[in-house]
Amino acid sequence: MASAFPKLPGFVPTQEIDVTLTQQYYQKPNFRKVSSNKQEQNREVNHLPNKEYAVPRKQPIQIPPQSGMFNPDYMSTTHAMHLPKNANNDSEELYQPSWVKMDRHVLRFSGYFKEAVVESALENYRIRKITIFYYLEDHSLSITEPKQENSGVPQGAFLKRQKVLRADDSKTFILPEDFRINQDIIIFGKTIRLFDCDQYTREFYQLQGIPQEPSFVPQSDSFETKTMTKFVPQKDTVMKDYLEHKLGGGKVTSQKQFLENDRKVLKFYVFSDIEYILHYYLADDTIEIKEINSANSGRVPFPMMLRRQKLPRKFSLNQPGQTYAEDFIRPQDIQYGQALIIYNRKFLIKGCDQFTRYYYFEKFNVDFPLGGQEEYVQQERSNIIIPPHNGIGDEQDSLGYIYRLQPIPPKKDFFKWVDNQVNLRFLAMFNTTKPEDKDRVFVITFFLNDDSLLVYEPTVRNSGIPDGKFLEKRKYKNVNNNNEFFTPGDLIVGNEVQINGWRFQLLDCDEFTKKWYSENFK
């Protein structure tokens, strides 16, 4: 008959009441809870002390980094950090517990197990590879599974660290003797085949007298062979070179060739319907053909007959990228008196210049004759009268309108501009007898990067003369030196200089200018 009383201690009439010896005098029942430690000891599992093993080598003392509170090892310590510094290690090991001796000694095995895959046309099973860590400190183990891309399986921590019972109902925990390479081990119903272990694990079992078998490579499943095998595309270098040249680029095949033959050009005089000049660039084996334009020839002065490019020996419409480097014309293919076929057009070689003749004699031991029509050089007109500069703007800019209808900006010396970012400053005053000008003081700045001058007048209160820039920054001519542009040698302290019609007496210069003159003008 079912009891209507609640299933609680003291409310069940059929419960056996335990009376302790100390409570027999008072005749009171004991309903106190049993501790978890007592319940653990009352289980059927044999609680034997952890077995100690001989280890191949001791773990070195490692001090965890204490870089910050967000570090997982922050304020972390090990047992080895608390050892006495002057104590004998051999005597201490006799009194150390097993969990201290086996601290940080871990065996690592690699294994796999098969898992059935349903409702998939690609595979019937999946081979899942795992890594087993066995901790000799407390005979616990943990299992991790390496992550695979697009596996569809939650991977990572497979089994957290814990003690695992054997599958033979012996109610004992798994020990290191249960792990053998090329054999199965059952962990929570999973049959795992071990195929590898690390070097420390092999040394451990060798020391125990039970060496492990050699490792082997496990079989692959359909997922690994079809999905995980990455396609490695083969680089089509010929197509890449073709596309680069089509866009006007392309790299020189040999950097040594470029460095040794840069700015070395072979010049040939050829004839087709008129006279042409053929240039062969040794730096990259390219060829260009220029027309020879003369005055009153009746032809439109077109500069290039063939733009600079690599010239194939045979002209054919191949597929893109099928013209290889060995099919291009080389210097040994150009011979005197023979026709050079360029895109089905014949060009007769009639001669070369002095540099090309020397190159053929040194390289191929061939005496290439000189000759050919030179390019037409337009004679300079002698009736051009250059007017004197009016002082407005730069003189080099003004000369551009005299020599050309469409002037070209004058080129500056870039290296001089970069390497001479130095300014020389002088203190000067007017060399005059006018009372209103004889006390005026000026600062003359000479810029070494472009040889220009700037004259500045400092502020003088109540002088009635406006301060600021007196002469614009530009190049000025020295009338005392054949109208040549001013140089640092013309500006000497104590001398008189005439700048744009104004006479200045140089009084002094700054410390940097004195140092610069002492180093460069000795």
C-alpha positions in Angstrom: 0.0 0.0 0.0 1.4 3.3 -1.0 2.2 5.6 1.8 0.7 9.1 1.8 3.6 10.5 3.9 6.2 12.6 2.1 9.5 11.0 1.2 11.5 13.1 3.7 13.7 12.0 6.6 11.5 11.7 9.7 8.2 11.5 7.8 8.5 7.9 6.5 7.2 5.4 9.1 9.1 2.5 7.5 12.5 4.3 7.7 15.2 2.7 9.8 16.3 5.1 12.4 20.0 5.2 13.1 20.9 6.0 16.6 24.5 6.8 17.4 26.3 5.8 20.5 26.4 9.3 21.8 22.7 9.7 21.3 21.7 6.3 22.9 21.6 8.0 26.2 19.2 10.7 24.9 17.3 8.3 22.6 17.3 10.9 19.7 17.4 9.8 16.1 20.3 11.2 13.8 19.0 12.7 10.5 22.2 14.6 9.6 23.3 14.7 6.0 26.3 12.6 5.0 29.3 14.6 3.5 30.2 14.3 -0.1 33.6 13.0 0.9 32.0 10.2 2.9 29.7 9.4 0.1 32.7 9.2 -2.3 34.4 6.7 0.0 31.2 4.6 0.3 31.0 4.0 -3.4 32.0 0.7 -4.9 35.0 2.2 -6.9 38.3 1.3 -5.3 40.0 4.5 -4.1 43.6 3.5 -4.4 46.4 6.1 -4.2 47.8 7.4 -7.5 50.6 5.3 -8.8 54.0 6.9 -9.3 56.0 6.4 -12.4 59.6 7.0 -13.4 59.6 10.0 -15.7 62.2 10.5 -18.5 63.2 14.0 -17.4 62.1 16.6 -14.9 60.1 19.6 -15.8 62.1 22.8 -15.5 60.9 25.5 -13.1 58.6 27.8 -15.1 57.5 31.2 -13.8 54.2 32.1 -15.4 54.1 35.6 -17.0 52.4 38.2 -14.8 51.7 40.7 -17.6 48.2 41.7 -16.7 45.0 40.8 -14.9 43.4 39.8 -18.2 46.1 37.2 -18.8 44.8 33.7 -18.0 48.1 33.0 -16.1 47.8 36.1 -14.0 48.9 35.4 -10.4 49.5 31.8 -11.4 52.0 29.7 -9.6 53.4 26.1 -9.8 54.6 23.7 -7.1 58.2 24.2 -8.2 58.1 27.9 -7.4 57.6 27.2 -3.7 60.6 24.9 -3.3 63.4 26.0 -0.9 66.3 27.4 -2.8 69.1 25.8 -0.7 67.5 22.4 -0.1 68.6 19.1 -1.5 66.2 18.0 -4.2 66.9 14.3 -3.8 65.9 14.4 -0.1 62.8 16.4 -0.8 61.5 14.0 -3.4 61.3 11.3 -0.8 58.7 13.3 1.1 56.8 14.8 -1.9 53.4 13.5 -2.6 52.7 11.8 -6.0 50.7 14.7 -7.3 53.7 17.0 -6.8 56.2 14.6 -8.4 53.9 14.0 -11.4 53.0 17.6 -11.8 53.1 18.8 -15.4 53.9 15.4 -16.8 51.4 14.7 -19.5 51.2 12.0 -22.1 49.9 12.9 -25.5 48.3 10.5 -28.0 46.7 11.0 -31.4 43.7 8.9 -32.3 40.6 8.7 -34.4 37.2 7.1 -34.5 34.6 6.6 -37.2 31.2 8.3 -37.0 28.3 7.4 -39.3 27.0 10.2 -41.6 23.4 9.8 -42.7 21.5 11.7 -45.5 24.7 12.7 -47.4 25.5 11.9 -51.0 29.2 12.8 -50.4 30.1 10.4 -47.6 28.8 7.5 -45.5 31.1 8.0 -42.5 33.5 10.6 -41.1 36.9 9.9 -39.6 37.3 12.3 -36.6 40.8 12.8 -35.4 41.3 13.7 -31.8 44.2 14.3 -29.4 44.2 12.6 -25.9 46.1 14.2 -23.0 46.7 11.9 -20.0 47.8 13.7 -16.8 50.1 11.5 -14.6 49.4 13.9 -11.7 45.9 12.5 -10.9 45.4 9.9 -13.8 42.8 12.2 -15.5 42.5 12.7 -19.2 41.1 15.3 -21.6 40.3 15.1 -25.3 40.4 17.8 -27.9 39.5 17.7 -31.6 41.4 20.0 -34.1 39.0 22.3 -35.9 38.4 21.8 -39.6 37.1 24.4 -42.0 33.5 23.8 -43.1 33.3 20.5 -41.3 29.7 21.1 -40.0 30.7 19.6 -36.6 31.3 21.5 -33.4 34.9 20.9 -32.7 37.4 21.9 -30.1 37.1 20.6 -26.5 35.7 17.0 -27.0 36.0 15.8 -23.3 36.9 18.0 -20.4 39.5 16.8 -18.0 38.3 14.0 -15.7 39.0 10.5 -14.6 37.5 7.8 -16.9 36.5 4.3 -15.9 37.5 1.3 -17.9 34.9 -0.3 -20.1 35.4 -3.8 -18.7 33.2 -3.2 -15.6 36.3 -3.5 -13.4 35.3 -0.2 -11.7 38.9 1.1 -12.1 40.2 4.1 -13.8 42.1 4.1 -17.1 45.9 3.9 -16.5 48.9 4.6 -18.8 49.2 0.9 -19.5 45.9 1.0 -21.4 47.2 3.3 -24.1 48.9 1.3 -27.0 49.7 2.5 -30.5 47.7 0.6 -33.2 45.2 -0.6 -30.6 41.7 0.5 -29.6 40.7 2.1 -26.3 37.0 2.7 -25.3 36.2 6.0 -23.6 32.6 6.6 -22.8 31.4 4.2 -25.5 33.7 5.7 -28.2 36.1 3.2 -29.7 39.3 5.2 -30.4 42.2 3.8 -32.5 45.6 5.3 -31.4 48.0 6.0 -34.3 50.7 8.3 -32.9 52.2 9.9 -29.8 54.8 12.5 -29.1 58.5 12.0 -28.3 58.2 12.5 -24.6 55.5 9.8 -24.4 57.7 7.3 -26.3 60.5 8.0 -23.8 58.1 7.5 -20.9 57.0 4.1 -22.1 60.6 3.1 -23.0 61.6 3.8 -19.4 58.7 1.6 -18.2 59.9 -1.3 -20.3 56.8 -1.3 -22.6 57.9 0.6 -25.8 55.2 1.8 -28.1 54.8 0.6 -31.7 55.7 2.8 -34.7 53.2 5.4 -35.8 51.1 5.1 -38.9 49.0 7.4 -41.1 45.3 6.8 -40.6 43.0 6.4 -43.6 41.2 9.4 -45.1 37.5 9.8 -45.5 35.6 11.3 -48.4 35.3 14.7 -46.7 39.0 15.1 -46.4 39.8 13.9 -49.9 37.1 15.9 -51.7 36.4 18.9 -49.6 39.5 19.6 -47.6 41.9 19.2 -50.6 42.6 22.7 -51.7 43.0 23.4 -55.4 46.4 24.9 -56.1 46.1 26.9 -59.4 49.1 26.7 -61.7 50.5 30.1 -62.6 50.4 30.8 -66.3 53.6 32.9 -66.5 53.3 33.2 -70.3 49.8 34.7 -70.1 50.9 37.0 -67.3 53.8 38.3 -69.3 51.6 38.8 -72.3 49.0 40.8 -70.3 51.7 43.0 -68.8 53.2 43.8 -72.1 49.8 44.5 -73.6 49.2 47.1 -70.9 52.6 48.7 -71.7 54.5 47.1 -68.8 56.4 43.9 -68.4 59.5 43.2 -66.4 63.0 42.7 -67.7 63.8 39.0 -67.8 67.2 39.5 -66.2 68.1 42.2 -63.7 71.8 41.5 -64.5 71.2 42.3 -68.2 69.5 45.5 -67.3 72.2 46.7 -64.9 75.0 45.9 -67.2 73.5 47.2 -70.5 71.4 50.2 -69.3 71.6 53.1 -71.8 73.5 51.0 -74.2 71.9 51.1 -77.6 72.9 49.6 -81.0 72.3 51.9 -83.9 71.8 50.6 -87.4 71.1 52.3 -90.7 68.4 50.5 -92.7 66.6 51.0 -96.0 63.1 49.9 -97.0 61.4 52.5 -99.2 63.3 55.4 -97.6 66.2 55.6 -95.1 65.4 54.6 -91.5 67.4 54.3 -88.2 66.9 51.1 -86.2 67.7 51.2 -82.5 68.3 48.0 -80.5 68.2 48.4 -76.7 70.5 45.9 -75.0 68.9 46.4 -71.6 65.6 44.6 -72.5 66.2 43.4 -76.2 63.6 45.8 -77.6 63.7 47.5 -81.1 62.4 50.7 -82.5 62.6 52.2 -86.0 62.7 56.0 -86.6 62.2 57.8 -89.9 64.9 60.2 -91.1 63.1 63.5 -91.7 64.8 66.2 -93.7 63.7 69.7 -94.7 61.6 70.0 -97.8 61.3 66.3 -98.2 57.6 66.4 -99.0 56.8 63.9 -96.3 54.9 64.4 -93.1 57.4 64.4 -90.3 56.2 61.2 -88.5 58.7 60.4 -85.8 58.3 56.6 -85.4 58.0 53.9 -88.0 57.8 51.2 -85.2 57.4 51.9 -81.6 59.8 50.3 -79.1 58.9 46.6 -78.5 60.3 43.1 -78.7 60.4 41.9 -82.3 59.5 38.3 -83.1 61.4 36.5 -85.7 58.3 35.2 -87.4 55.1 37.2 -87.7 52.1 35.0 -87.0 48.7 35.5 -85.3 49.1 33.0 -82.4 47.0 32.7 -79.4 47.6 35.3 -76.6 50.8 34.4 -74.7 52.2 31.9 -77.2 55.2 34.0 -78.3 58.1 32.9 -76.2 61.2 34.7 -75.3 63.4 32.6 -77.6 61.4 33.7 -80.6 62.6 37.3 -80.4 65.3 38.9 -82.5 68.7 39.0 -80.9 71.8 41.1 -81.9 73.4 38.1 -83.6 70.4 38.0 -86.0 71.2 41.4 -87.5 73.9 41.1 -90.1 75.4 43.5 -92.6 74.0 43.3 -96.2 71.1 41.1 -95.3 67.4 41.9 -95.1 65.7 42.0 -91.7 62.0 41.0 -92.0 59.9 43.0 -89.6 56.2 42.2 -89.8 56.5 41.0 -93.4 58.4 44.1 -94.5 62.1 43.9 -95.5 64.7 46.3 -94.1 68.1 46.2 -95.6 71.0 46.7 -93.2 73.4 49.2 -94.6 75.7 50.1 -91.7 76.0 51.1 -88.1 77.6 53.6 -85.8 81.0 53.5 -84.0 79.6 52.0 -80.7 77.7 49.2 -82.5 80.8 48.3 -84.5 82.9 48.1 -81.4 80.2 46.0 -79.7 80.0 43.5 -82.6 83.8 43.2 -82.7 84.1 42.5 -78.9 81.1 40.3 -78.6 81.0 38.3 -81.9 84.4 39.1 -83.5 82.6 40.6 -86.5 83.8 43.7 -88.3 80.5 45.5 -88.9 81.1 48.4 -91.4 80.1 51.9 -90.7 77.9 54.0 -92.9 74.4 55.3 -93.4 72.5 58.5 -93.6 72.6 60.5 -90.4 69.6 62.2 -89.0 68.8 65.7 -90.2 69.9 68.2 -87.6 68.2 71.6 -88.0 70.7 74.4 -88.0 70.4 77.0 -85.5 69.3 80.4 -86.8 72.0 83.0 -86.4 69.7 85.9 -86.9 68.0 85.5 -83.5 68.6 88.6 -81.4 68.1 88.0 -77.7 66.9 91.2 -76.1 68.1 92.2 -72.7 66.1 91.0 -69.7 63.7 93.6 -68.4 63.9 92.4 -64.8 60.4 91.0 -64.7 60.2 87.3 -63.8 62.9 84.7 -64.3 65.2 85.2 -67.2 65.2 81.5 -68.1 61.4 81.6 -68.4 61.6 84.6 -70.7 64.2 82.9 -73.0 61.7 80.1 -73.6 59.5 82.4 -75.7 62.5 83.3 -77.9 63.7 79.9 -78.9 60.3 78.2 -79.2 56.8 79.2 -80.2 55.4 77.0 -77.4 57.9 77.4 -74.6 59.0 74.5 -72.5 59.5 75.2 -68.7 63.2 75.2 -67.8 64.5 72.1 -66.1 65.8 72.4 -62.6 68.7 70.5 -61.2 66.8 68.1 -58.9 69.8 66.7 -57.1 71.1 70.1 -56.4 67.7 71.1 -55.0 67.6 68.1 -52.7 71.2 68.0 -51.5 71.6 71.8 -50.8 68.7 72.8 -48.6 71.0 75.4 -47.1 70.5 79.2 -46.8 73.3 81.8 -46.2 72.3 85.0 -44.5 74.2 88.3 -44.5 73.7 91.6 -42.9 74.1 94.6 -45.3 73.3 98.3 -45.7 73.1 100.7 -48.6 76.5 102.1 -49.8 75.2 105.6 -50.4 75.5 109.1 -49.2 71.8 109.9 -49.0 71.0 110.6 -45.4 67.6 108.9 -45.6 69.1 105.6 -46.9 72.6 105.3 -45.3 71.2 103.9 -42.1 68.9 101.3 -43.7 69.8 97.7 -42.8 69.0 94.7 -44.9 69.1 90.9 -44.6 70.4 89.2 -47.8 69.6 85.5 -48.0 71.3 83.3 -50.6 69.6 79.9 -51.4 72.1 77.3 -52.4 69.5 74.9 -53.9 68.8 77.2 -56.9 71.3 80.1 -56.5 68.6 82.7 -55.9 68.7 85.8 -53.7 66.2 87.4 -51.4 66.6 90.9 -49.8 64.6 91.6 -46.7 64.4 94.8 -44.7 63.7 94.4 -41.0 61.2 96.6 -39.2 62.5 99.9 -37.7 60.0 101.8 -35.6 59.2 105.4 -36.6 61.5 105.3 -39.6 58.8 106.1 -42.1 60.1 103.4 -44.4 57.9 100.3 -45.1 59.5 97.0 -44.0 59.3 93.6 -45.5 60.5 92.1 -48.8 62.8 94.5 -50.7 63.8 92.4 -53.7 61.9 89.3 -54.9 63.4 85.9 -54.5 65.0 85.0 -57.9 68.4 84.7 -59.6 70.2 88.0 -60.1 73.2 88.7 -62.2 76.5 90.2 -60.9 77.5 93.1 -63.1 80.9 93.1 -61.6 81.5 89.5 -62.8 80.6 89.6 -66.5 76.9 89.5 -65.8 77.1 86.0 -64.4 74.6 84.8 -61.8 75.6 85.3 -58.2 77.5 82.5 -56.5 78.5 82.1 -52.8 82.0 83.3 -53.9 80.6 86.7 -54.8 79.2 87.3 -51.3 82.2 88.0 -49.0 81.8 90.0 -45.8 83.3 93.4 -46.3 82.9 93.6 -50.0 80.4 95.7 -52.0 77.8 93.9 -54.2 75.4 95.4 -56.7 72.1 93.6 -56.9 69.5 94.7 -59.4 71.1 98.2 -59.5 71.3 98.6 -55.7 74.7 98.8 -54.0 75.0 96.9 -50.7 77.9 96.8 -48.3 78.1 93.3 -46.6 78.7 93.9 -42.9 78.3 90.5 -41.2 76.8 87.0 -41.5 75.3 84.5 -39.0 77.3 81.7 -37.3 76.1 79.0 -39.7 77.3 81.0 -42.7 80.7 81.5 -41.1 81.0 77.8 -40.5 79.9 76.9 -44.0 82.4 79.3 -45.6 85.2 77.9 -43.3 84.4 74.4 -44.5 83.9 75.1 -48.3 86.2 78.1 -48.9 89.6 77.5 -47.4 
